[in-house]
Amino acid sequence: MSEKSKFSGCPATGIGSMPGGDAREAAKTVTGSFADGQGMPYLAELPARGPGADMIGRSVGLLVEMYGHVEPSGWRISDRPGRDTRRARSWLGEDLDALEEFTQGYEGLLKVQAVGPWTLAAALELRGGEAMLADAGACRDLAGSLAEGLRAHLAEVRRRMPGANVVLQLDEPSLTAVLLGRVRSASGYRTYRAVDRQVVESALRDVLAAAGEGGTTLVHSCAPEVPVALLRRAGADGVSLDFSLLTEREEEAIGEAVEGGTQLFLGVVPSTDAASEGLSDPGGSVMGVRTLWRRLGLNPGTLAESVTITPSCGLAGASPAYARTALAHSARAARSLADNPQ
């Protein structure tokens, strides 16, 4: 199977988070929005439920022999599983139950998300209050624990949804800040030293490998300056980004990624109600994608098979009604791209 064909039948999808706290309603929305080949359903995250349902808390709940609890400043490493870790695992179980209910007999791509090792290292505190990012040994342990936890998590998803081809998405919004030494310390008066690119790449490769041999992976970041080439070297089959943040500096890397068979997940649909003007025109939403393709000199015929349309970021800050609209619009915009690539 070629890398390009790994995302066959995935014209659109969502990023991960959804509004509200009703797991069944969220599962119904993400599966219904992408029924009949319209796109890739996914395991929704519902951060409005509180600590443990947030993206960091959910991933803390996946760690093996490493635990966390909530401090006023955020998540901190613990010696043993406490209430916050147990709550994170309980909510994950609830979300899996709901998704399983709405994917009976489903065959096709199905996405699960977890925070990647570097965003997790930037967000998780050591016992003294500094970020794990300050300790190279702690970062190695964290990546190993996350990889082991993800292997178990993916096995559970495959057991519950045996017809699905499970895709692993790592969320790395802090990755560029880690690479450029922009992550601020607990005091806010200094920044942590930039992490060597080879160290970053190696840890990402190890965690992405949790998807298993032949597994399908992508990395998402809705921050500027996504290091596309590094993510490809680390083994990501797809790269997910906010299309509005792309600059000319990144276009060469984007072109090389497409020609190398990397799937682009382009966030072109606004992720909040406030920015939702213009959703009446699916073709207009992807006009910039067509323009980029022409500027890069890429074959328009490859556009629909190389690009998956998404909202610009997670939908946790949207109203439930708008979240449904954004996912449906992503699917319609993807159809417009396929029907009229030029």
N, C-alpha and C positions, 0 to 999 in steps of 0.2 A: 504493500500500500504506500503510495507516495505521500509526502507531507501535505501536499495540496489537497488530496482527497480526504484527509482526516476530518475536515469540516464540511464535507459534502452534505448538502441539505440543511445548511445553517445560514439562511439569509439574514436572520435577525435574532437578537436575544436581549436580555437585560443584564445589568451589572451585578446585582446581588441583593441590596437592601430594598425593603418595601416599607410603606407607612403602616401605622397601626400595630395592634398586638394580637390579631386573630390569625393563627397559623393556618387554619383551614381556608379562610378567605384568601390569604396570600397564595397558598398552593393552588387554589382554584383559578386565581388570576393568572399566575405565571404559566400554568399548563394550558388554560383556555386561550390565552393570547397567542400561543404558538402551536395550536392544534393544526392537523392536516398539512404538515410540512411548512408552516409559516415561519418556523424558527426553532430555537433550542430552549426548552424549559429549564428551570434551575431551582436549586434549593434556596428558598428565600430567607433572608435575614431580617429580623424585626427589632431593631435597636430601641424602639420606643418603649419596649417592655422594661428597659433598665439595665444596669450592670450585669454582664453575663450574656446578654443578647446583643450587645454592641460587637463590632467586628474584632476588637482586641480580645474581649472577654470570651467570645466564641472560640477563638483560636487558642486561648489559654486553656480552655476546657478540653482541647484536643491533645495537649502536651502529655508526654509519657514520663513519669517519675519527675515531674516538674510541675509546680502548682502556683496559683496566684490568688491574691485577695485584693479588695478595693480599698485604697487609701484616699483621702481628700484630693491628692495630687494625681491619682490614676491607679492603674494596676501595678502591684508589687509582687515579687517572687516570695513564695511561702515554703516552709518545710514540709507541710502536709496539706491535703485537700481540705478546705474549709467550706463554709456556706456558699461563698461566691463561686468557687469552682464547681460545687455540686449543682448550683442553680444553672450555670452555663451548660453543663452536660444535660440537665433535665430539659432545658429549652431546646437544645439540639435534638434530643429524642422526640420531643413534641413536633418539631418541624419535619423530622423524617417521617413520623407517623402520618402527618398530613399529606406530604408529598407522595408517599406510598399509596395512600388512598386514591389520589387523583391520577396516578400513573399506572393503574392496573392494565396489564397487557401492552404497555407502551414499549415500542421498539424505536430506537433512534438515539441521537445525542442528548445527554442530560448533564448539566453543569453543576458542580459544587465549588464553593469559594472558601478560601482561608487566607488569613494575612500571611504574607511572605516573611522570611526570616529577618530581613533588614528593617522593615517597618515595625515588626514585632520587637526587635532589639532596641529600636529608637523609642518605643512607647512603654516597654516594660521596665520597671525600676528594680534595681538591686536592693538589698536590705538597707543599705545606707541612704537610699534615695536617689542615687545617680542612675542614669539609664544603663541597661545591659550593654549598650553600644560602647561604653567606656572600658569594657573588659573583653579582650579578644577570646580568652578561654570560655567565658560565659556565652559569647556569641556562637562559638563552635558547639557547645553543649545544647544551646537553644535550637540550633538548626538540626542537630541530630534527634532531639526530642520531638520536634515538629514533624520531621520526616517519618519517624516511627509512628506517631499518632495519626498522620495522614494515611499511611498504609492501612492501618486498622479501620479508619473512617471510610475509606474508599471500598474496602472489602465489605463493610456493613451496607453501604449504599448498593453495591452490586448484588449482595444477597437479597436485599429487599426489592430491588428492581432489576431482575435478572435479564430482561430484554434490552436494557439501556446500555449504550456505549458511554461510559462516564468520563467526563472531561474535568480536569482539575484546573481551577483558576487561582493563581496567587495574586493577592492585592498588595501592591507595593507603592503606595503614594509617597512614602518617605525615601524611596530609593535614591532619587537624584540628590536629595539633601545629604544623605549618607555618603554618597560618592564625592560630593563637593565640600564636605565639612561644614554644613549649614545647620545641623541639628543642635539646638540650644541645650545647655546644661540645665539642671534643676533650678539653679539660681537665676538663669536667664542672662547672666553677665558674660558668659563665654560659650563657645561652641565646641563640640567634640571633634577630634581630629578626623579628617577624611579617611575612609577605609580604602585600602588598596583594591583596585579594580579586579585583580585576579582573585583576591580573597572573596570579594562580593560574588563574582561569577561562580566560583567553586561551590559556595554555600547554596546559591540558587540552583545549580545543577544537581546537587545532592537532594534538595527538597523536591524539585520537579521530578526526579527519578522515582519518588514515592508513587507516581502514577503507574509504575510497572512497565515492563518491556512492551513496547508498542502502544503504551498509553498516550492519551492526547492531553496537551497542556497549553495554557496560555498565561500571560502575566498582564495584569491591569494596573494602570496608573492614571489618575485624572489630574496629575500635577504637570507643570511644564517640563520640557527638556527630557522626555522619556528616552533612556539609553537603549534604543532599539537594537543596535548591533550587539551590545553586550547580552541582551536577553536572548537573541538568536543563538549566540555562542553557548549560552547556558543550557540550551536545549528546548526553549519555548517554541511550540508549533504555531502559536498565535500571539499577537501583541495588541492589547486593548488600550485605547487612549481617547482623550477629549480632542475631537477634531479641531475645535476652535483655538486650541493652544499650539497647534503646529506652526512652526516658522520655516522660512526658507532654509535655515541651517540644517534642519532635519530631513529635508526632502531627499537628499542623496541616499541616506540610510533607509528611508521609506521605499524608494525605488529598488534598492538592492534587496530589501526584504521581500518585496513582491516577486521579483525575478528569482529569488531563492526558494520560493514556495511557502513563505510565511504568511499566514492569514492575518489580515488587518481587521480589527474590531474597532470601527470608527464611531465615536459618540457624537452624533449630529442632532439628536433630539433633546431639547432642553429637559433638565431633570427636576425642575420645580415649576409650579403653576405660574409664578411671577414672570418667568421668561418664555411663556408658552405661546406668544403671538406667532401666527404663521403656520400653525399645525394643520390648517385646512388644505395645505398644498404639499403632498408627499414628495412630488418631484422637486419642489423648491428646496426641501430639506437636504437633498443629496446633490444639488447643483455644484456645490464647492468640491465634492468628491470627483465629479466628472471633470471639472476644471483642473484639479490636481493631476488627474490621470493624463490629460492632454499635455500639461506642462512637463510631466516626467517622460513623455514620449512612449507611454505604455499602450499596449493593444487594448482598445475599448472592449473587445470581446472577452477579455479576461476579468473585467471589472466585477461582475456579479459573483464569479466563483472565487475571487481573491478577497472580497470585502464582506464583512458582516456588519449590519447596521445596529446601533445600540443607542440608548439615552447617553447623555454626556457623562453621567456619573450615576451613583445609586439614587434610588427614589425615596429614601427615608424622609426627606424634607417635603415631599409632595402630598397633596390630598389623595385619599384612596381613589377618587374618581379620576384625578389627573394621572395617577400612576397607571391605571388601566388604559387611559387614552394614549399615554406616551409609549407603552408597549405595543399597542395596536398600530400606532402611527409608525413605529420602527419597522413593523412588518410590511406596512403599505409602502413606505419609502424604499425598502429593499426590493419590493416588486417593481416599483418604478425604475429602479436602477437596472434590474434585469431586463425589463421590457424596452428601455430606451437608454442604453449605456452611453450614447453620444449626446 
